[in-house]
């Protein structure tokens, strides 16, 4: 194999594969199947937030691993466009489920906005962290706070594990694709 730069089709394919990984729920199911009965957090809340965190972790990982690489922007665009399209479909499906009308003063459900808000929140805690050994060490506690369960070690550990797992898998994938 040559060390030629990846072309647009390869980057689009990689972006699609990373998106597919981000929305795959097998690892969520694995974590939730091991969720202890004594955990204080609601399983449905944990599941919802884990999916958000995984999606964010994949996107963040692209920025982190590809820093200074010429393919970074293109691959990130393909990934986030796929996330945006998925979020739009989910928002539309939710609107169909709950009805087309929105009460005065309320906004319709926008899943992509939820993702962007969570990303900003996670980035803020990573930026403000001092003395942490890695980003997953601040993501776990923030994940637990987002789940309204800051004192639950199971919730903290679930967020830490999901972030660490997703970022490691993205790094492995990028190496296999010879993008690193």
Steps between C-alpha positions, in 0.01 A plus 500: 500500500610853431494787741274707280247728670149359531254612236153640562327166443725331759434778749126485435509124555697548822255768617209264435672213683570725799141622502377138487722423799372805687134397468556127544333400824670166570750649743222692674304177535810331642548775760132512592477120532760533774333799664474423872158490661629716785596786269297809577472633144212429266603250231310687229683824583834321503429338164396830341804687633742218413387518138556874497840461663611232253402720204688793650803287591537381141485857365737629768742215427523602136606847601745365757666225297512688171640826636728641233399239240377629163204260499364618837249758380362287217454190715342702780258658252392158370452372854308800632284520185396137559428580865297806395293300251435231761407760761262666255329165431471434872361848564244454222398157629463643850281783369280246326471300821416789731301697247563796274393768743723655756364684799555877503848580626633151428735403224477185295740219583835543325730203562794662324472798732505260796821346363657844450402609852651185654816541291541858625451384858755219470749728326461757776588249772796367298625854445460591865653180638825527687705208622283233337690210345283486189177639359303192606579589862296821470243362257382228741413740783336743256300214350377412850402865561312512169312187610411682826693237688837653584551284810434165334827318423326274246383796296840666517669177393256446212582843356872450549491157335292613205722797424823301538364210293371719216815709477725192503296332227515811281878513543528132402278554197696801382823299525352213297387751238852643500369845587734534797 
